[in-house]
Structures are given as structure tokens and as C-alpha cells.
Amino acid sequence: MNTRIYTTLIIDDEAPATTGLKNLLNQFPGTFQVIGVAKNGIEAQKKIEKLNPEIIFLDIEMPGCSGFELLEKLSSIPIVVFCTAYDQYALEAFETNSIDYLVKPVKLERIEKTVQKLKSFHKNKNSDEILTVLKQITSKKEEKKMTSITVKKDSKLIFIKLNDVSFFEADNNYTFINTDLGNYLSTESISNLELKLPNNFIRIHRSIIINKDHILDIQKYFNSRYIFNLNNKKKSSITSGRSFNEKIKTWINY
């Protein structure tokens, strides 16, 4: 049985989630030694290369660089425990170097199961095998063919064509759908929608996903941000978030 202590790095763009997970892991000092946290993929890559953690608790969806994209950049991949709010990647996560998959909000009893799995875990996959699986996952993700979104209004179901959507805007755990024909409220979170939307949509802010086909022009803004002017009826102007700067620059090939 494996009873060693693992050096551990937490990677998550949400500070409350990072703090909560760190507090949980600190309750297992005989298994985890938290040696650092990272709030995005770029910072995580630097800390992994410097600190060489044995285990990473990794959020899948992060601005600028997803958890999968981060793993593709690493020369050597640590043991991975995926930690995210969505369960659709669970199967793929188990096919990689992951020993476990935690769904937020993470509970103490769930961490206890992770500890038990670690005791009998043997790392036997090399980085090439893991990257091959990640490429397969990425290909599957790109195959999504979503063309409309369904919302409930009173006793009716309304089908909204994605081509008519200029942008999505988060409202707590719900999302406003903005179209020239009207605005609608979806019960899906904006992060969940981001996973499903086709490639002509891009998230430019923690709260905003825009339709690239509705962009009139893009202007530079201070603090490495951009202003997106849309061609919808409202002539909306939306300012991007700083943490999405690299993702936006890559898209516009700036």
C-alpha cells in the first residue's frame, strides 16, 4: 500500500475554489503537501517546471489555457486529479494519467476517496500516451455541431438559432442570451455553454461569450484589454477581461 506524502499543486482560476480545496487537502497532511497554487495555465506551467509537483489538482476550464492545453505543453506530466464543475469530461479524465475526477463543490468525504485511490495507484503511463489521448479528446470537442439553444418561457420551449445570438452574458448561475429579436434567459451557466458552443463563439470575459460573426471591429484598450464593437441593433460595445488577453491575441493573430 502506498502511504507516502505527495507534493501537490492546485490549479484553478477561481480563488474561492482554490482556498476551499487547499483547506480540504490540509486535513490530510499524511498524503498531501500543498507547495503552491496557480490561477491559470501559464502560471501553472511555470510552477510545475520550477516546483516539480508529484500531483496536480487541475481545473479543466480556465481562461486563456484549458487544463488539457496545459498538459499538452508539459514535458513530463504529474499525477492529475481533475477538478471542475462539469462531469462531461469524466470518462476522458480517467483515460489519461488522472487517478480521479472531482466535481465542484468538492466535499471532504470525496477527498477521502481520492486518498484511498492514491494508496493503490501506480503511475504507469508516459507523457506520449497521455498526449495522444488528449488530442483525441480535443478532436471530439471540435466535432460539436450545436446550431441552436433551447430556453423555456412560461409553458413554451423556444428554439433560438445560434446565428441570431450576438453574445451571451452570465448572471450568477444563469445566462442571458442577447439577440436582435429579444433577450432570453438560459438556466445553463456560461462556462457550461462555452463547452458546447461551436468555434465561431469566443469567451472574452469571465461573464461574456460573443459571436465572432457579429463583431464589427475590435479596438485596443488599456491594461491589455480590448473593446469589441458589435453590429447588432443595440450596437453593443463589450470590454474584454485581462485574463483572456492571450486567448484573444491568438485568435486575431495579433
Secondary structure, DSSP 8 states (H G I E B T S, - for coil): -----EEEEEE-S-HHHHHHHHHHHTT-TTTEEEEEEESSHHHHHHHHHHH--SEEEE-S--SSS-HHHHHHH-SS--EEEEEES--TTHHHHHHTTEEEEEESS--HHHHHHHHHHHHT------HHHHHHHHHHHHHHHHT----EEEEEETTEEEEEEGGGEEEEEEETTEEEEEETTEEEEESS-HHHHHHHS-TTEEEEETTEEEEGGGEEEEEEETTTEEEEEE-STT--EEE--GGGHHHHHHHHT-
